[in-house]
Amino acid sequence: MKCFKREPKLYLAMLIIGSSIGCTDIRNRQATQTQPDASNTQQNSPNQVATQPNNINFVAEVAQKAGPAVVRIDATRTLAAPENRDSLLERFFGSEVPQQRIVRGSGSGFIISADGRLLTNAHVVENADEVTVTLREGRSYAGKVIGADPVTDVAVVKIEANNLPTVQLANSDNIVAGQWAIAIGNPLGLNNTVTQGIVSATGRSGSDIGIRDKRLDFIQTDTAINPGNSGGPLLNEQGAVIGVNTAIIGGAQGLGFAIPIDTAQRVANQLIATGQVYHPYIGIRLIELTPAIAQEINQSNLGFKVDREQGVLIVDVAANSPAARGGLRPGDVITQVKGATVQNADQVQDQIEATPRGSTLQFEVSRNNLPQTITVRPEQLPAASSS
């Protein structure tokens, strides 16, 4: 957790259609036009306009290469009517007042296997009663949600089809700020929309952008992303997927975020194999100390004081959690995890997340300015927890 910081308002980039009752070379790779010889020029009609035989640039090449594998996903959810229903409606319609309402949403996805597996965001298909997948060329299929992981916002959907076009997956560890980024999706119901920009930054944590319940780092891009782009691919200039578009910051321009494809692929593999994803959990809340935060804590009634102005401070330990059973306490300042020095909360979380099921974590902490070694065995992340 990072405290004492005003956070931007983040919006998941999924289009809610309504409710009813009941990114190669950075130069333009335009084909070189053959220059006509003098005799050929003389034969042209005076009114004839010379045209280029090919005006395809690298963005268009990416769209042609990856576009057929990008799909539209329509999801239907049935929600219970609110308890405080309008009594006026009941007065006029009596028992005919609907007990449920249907909400329809639209997002994007992309095909990763020729036999019909595709990736999208978990929030696109969350709690969906029906999922419909429509290919670019118009065919539609019923989709089955193989698994969805709300912690990373990744989902896998399967359709019954074969010989489908697929995307190429890049290595998102190799992406750098400033490289081209291209998004393909269905924003605002406008199918097969292509937008282009750059990778603005990498390694944006969930806490950086105001979504603490997502345990991953995001790619930031200025490529236009709008409601309906959720689950669609963010591609490099070779047409390989580097991320899964997922969120935008409301009221801002050029602030979109994508899940790195390496993370999405790792999660998808677990969903395909087991239907669920293992997220190690120990039950602590963290902040990064600064002189100002240390002073604020020491003047508060949190029940502990700090004698450091730098480090990763545990401000809360969940009752009956692995951390509590292992002996970690509020006020402990974490200096090392698994022998690696940590300087911020994200580094601690990365060490926790990388722990295999059944393994232990060794923490070096400073408690009352004295070193302590604490061993903790993580467990599966419970619902609505993040550390």
N, C-alpha and C positions, 0 to 999 in steps of 0.2 A: 504494500500500500504506500502511496505517496500522498502525504497530507499537505495542508496549508497552501493549496494551489487551486486557483479557479480554472475550471476545465471547460473546453469548448463543447458545444452540444453536437453529438454525433448521430447521424441518421443512417440506418441500414438501407442500402440502395435497392430496395424491392418496391415494385409498383403495386399498390393496393388498388385494384380496378374498381372496387365498389362493394357494397353490401346490399343484400336484398332479404326480404323476408324468406321464412322457411330456411512491335514497337521494334551484319553485312556492312555495307558501306553507307556512310551518312549522306553521300551525294545522291542526287536524283539519278537513278539508273535508267534514264530514258534511252531508248534505242537510238543509235546514231542514224540520222537520215542520210541516205545516199545522195550525194550531190549530182545533179544532172549535168551532162556535158553540154557544150554550147549548141551542138546541132539539135539535141533533144529539147533544149530550151526554146529554140526557134520554132519547134513544131507545136508547142503548147498554144492553146487558144488564149487570146489576150484576157478573156474573162475567167480563165481557169485558175483556181487558187491552189497552190501547192499545199498538201497536207502531210503531216507526219504519219508514217505507217504504224507507229506504235508510241503511245503516250503513257505507257505503264511506268509508274515510279515504284519505289520500294514499298510504300504503304499499300498501294493497290495490289502488288504482288503478295504481300502478307494476307490481305483480305481474300484474295483468290485462293491462296494456299490453305488457310485455316478456316475461312468462313463456312464452308460446307459442313464442318464438324461442330459449329456453334448452333445451339438449339434454343428454342423458347420453352419455358416451363410454366404452365398454368396450374395453380393449386387451389383447391376448394376446401374450406374449413367450415364446420358447423359449430357455432358458438351458442351457448345457453343465453337466453334473454336475461338482461340485468334484473336483479331483484326489485329495484325501484322503478318498475314499469309504469308507464303513464296510466293513471287511473281513469283518465278520460277515454282512452282507447278501450279499456275494459268495460266502461259504462256503455259504449256504443256497440262494441263487437262481442262482448261476453267471452265465451269459451273459444271464439274464433281468433282471439288475439294470439299471435304466434308465440310458442314457447322457445323457439330457437331462431337464430338468424344465420344466414350463409354469407361468408366473406370470401371473396375471390381475389387472388393476388397473382402477379406475373413476375417472373424473373428470367434468368438466363442460365445456361449450362454449356458444357462442351464434352464431346464424346472421347473417351480415352481407350476404348477397345472396340474392335470391329463387330463384336457380338453384342453390343448394346449397353455397356456400362458408361456412365457419364458422371462428371463432377459438377456440383453446384454448392450453394450455401445452405447450411442447415436451416437458416431462418426462412428460406424460400419454400421449403417443404415441411416445415415444422407443424405437427398435428394435422396434416392434410388428410382429408377423407379421400380425395381423388387427385391424382397427378396426371397431367397430360403433357406429353413431350412432342413438340412440332419441329421437324427438320426444316432447314432453309428452303428446300425444294417443295415443301408443302405437306409431306406425309406426316400424319399424327399417330401417336402410340400411347397406350396406357402405360404409365410409369409406376414401378414398384420401388419404394424407398428401402434400399438394402440396409442402410444405417445412417444416422445423423449424430454429429457430435457438437452440441451447443458450445462447448468450451473453446473449440477452435473454429466454429461456424462452418464446418465442412460436412457435406453429405454426399452419398453415392446413390444414384438412381439407376435402375435397370429397365430397359425396354426389350421386348422380344423382337429382335431383328438381327440380321447378319449382313456382312460385307458393307458395313457403314464407314463413312469417312472418319478419320481420327486426327487428333492434333499431335504435334511433337512436343515433348516436355523438355524444358531447359533445366539447367542447374542454377537455381536461384541464389546459391551462395556466391556466384560469380558476377551478379549484377552490381552496377555502380551508379551513383547519382550522376545524372546528365545524359545517360544513354536513352535511345529512343524507346518509347512505350506506346503500344497501340491497343485499344480496347475494341472488342466486337461484342455486341449484345442487342438488347431490345428495350432501350430506354423509353419510358413514357408510351409504351405500346408501339413504338416505331421499330419494326423488326429489322434485323440485319444492319444496324447502324455501326459505322466505323468512325472512331475518333482517334486522334494522334496527339502525343505530347512527349514528355520525358519522364524518367524516374527522378523524382525530386529529392528523395532521401530513402535510406534503408534503415532497418532496425528500429522503427518507431514502435515502442511498447504500447500495450493496451492502456496502461496508465497515462502515457504521454498524450493519448488522444481521447481519453475520457471513458474508456470501456474496460473497467478493472476485471470484469468476469471473463475476459478473453485472454488465455495464457499463450500468447505468441507475439512475435514482432511482425510489424506490417511494412509493406512497401508503400511509400508515399508517391503519388503521381499527380501531375497537373493535367493528365489526359481527362477529357470530359467524361464524368461518370454521373449518371442520373438514376432515379427510381426506375427499376426494370433491368439495370445492368448487373444487379446482384447475381453472383454465380458465374458470370461470363469471364472469358479469359483476358488477361493482360499479357501481351505478347512482345517479344523483342523484334529487332529489325529483320531477323531471319525467319520470323513466323513461328517461333517456338514459345510455348506458354511459360511465363515467369511468375505469374500470380493469378489468384482468383479474386476478381473485383468484389468488394463487399460493403464499403461504407463511404459516406461523404460527411463533411462538416457543414451543418446548416448555416446559411448566411455568408458563406465564404466561397471564393472562386479558386479553382485549381488546387483543392485539397481533397483528393480521393485516396482511398486506401485499399490495398489488396493483400491477400494471404499469400505468402511465398509458396511457390508450387512444391518445393521440397517438403514443407510442412504439410501441405494439403495431400501430397502423395503418400506420405508416411501415415497420416490419419486414415486415408482411404484404404490403404492396404490392410489396416487393422479392422476397419469396418467390414470389408469384403470377407476377411478371414473369420471374424468372430462376432460381427454386428455391434461391437462396442470398442471404446478406446480407453486404455489405461493412462490415467493422469495421477502421478504421485502427489500425495497431500500430507502435510504435517500439521497444519493448523496454526499458522502465525501470521500476524500483520506487521509490516515493516515500513519504516521511513528512513530516509537518508539524512543524517545529521548535518546541520550547518550551525554556525554560531548563533544565528537568530532562532532556529528551531530548538537548539539546546537551551537557550535562555527561556523560551516560551514553555518548554516542558518543565524546567526547574521552578517556574512560577505557577505551575498548574497543580491540580490535585489528582494527578494520574496514579499516585501511590509509589512513585520511584523518582529518583533524580539521576542525571547523567553528568559525568565528569569529563566527557569528551565533546569535541565540537565537530568531529568527522567520524564516519563509519555508518554501518547499517544497524539500526536500532530495532529491537523487537518491542512493539508497543502493546501487543495483546497476544495471548495464547488461548486458543479455544479449549473449553473444558473437555476433558476426556479425549483429547486429541493425541496423536502420536508425539507431538512436541511436548505436551504436558506430561505424558507418561515417561518421556525420555529425560525430562528435567529442565527444559528450557523455560525461562521466566521473562515476564515483561521487564524491561530495563537492561537485558543482556544486549551487548553490542557484538555482532557477529564479525569476526576478523578473517576466518577461513572456513571453507566448506570442502571436505574431501582433500584437504591439504593445499587447496588453491586459495590464494588471497582474493577477497571480494571487497569491492569498493562501492557497490550500489546494489539496490534491491533486485534489479533485473538479473544480475550475476548470481545472486542467491537463488532466485526462482529458476534460472536456467539449470543450475546444479541439481535442484530438486526434480525438475522435469526430466532430467536425463538419467534418473535413478531407475534401474530395472526393477521389475516386480520382485518383492521378497528381499531386496538388498537393504543395507543400512547406510545412513549418512553420518559422518563425523563432523561435528561443529566445534570450532574453536571460538570461544566467546570471552569477552571481558565483562566480569561481573564485580561491581564495586571496585573497579580498577585492578582486579585480580584475574589471571587467566583460568579458564575452565574448559574441559573437554567433555562434550555431550554427544552421545550416540542416539540417533533417532531412526526408527524403521517406518518409512512412509506407508500409507495405505491408499486405496483408491479414493479419488476425490469425491466427497459427497455432493449432492445437489446443492447449488447456490453457494459453493465455497470456491476459493481461488488461490490459497497458499498452502 
